[in-house]
Amino acid sequence: MDLSSWRDIILIVWGLVTIIATISMSVIGFQCYRKLNSAIKSINLQVERLRIVADCAEDLIAAPGRWFSTLISGIIDGFNIFSNNKTNKE
């Protein structure tokens, strides 16, 4: 066999190895995509449920808390205004 025959054999083998590697990587990539896609869908579902719980917590806990803190702040400001007026008159 001369050099050109060896070159042709090496090119054919290298091409086959490249094709097999490409197909293998494609199959592995598709399998990983399928597994990760189901996990991502599950995570998105959990995030949506958590968002609903957070909205309920904001309506049921945070809103009355803001109302109560505003009430207390108003009472304190009222006492401060009354005490400042009383000290200014004396």
Long-range contacts (C-beta under 8 A, 24 or more apart in sequence): none
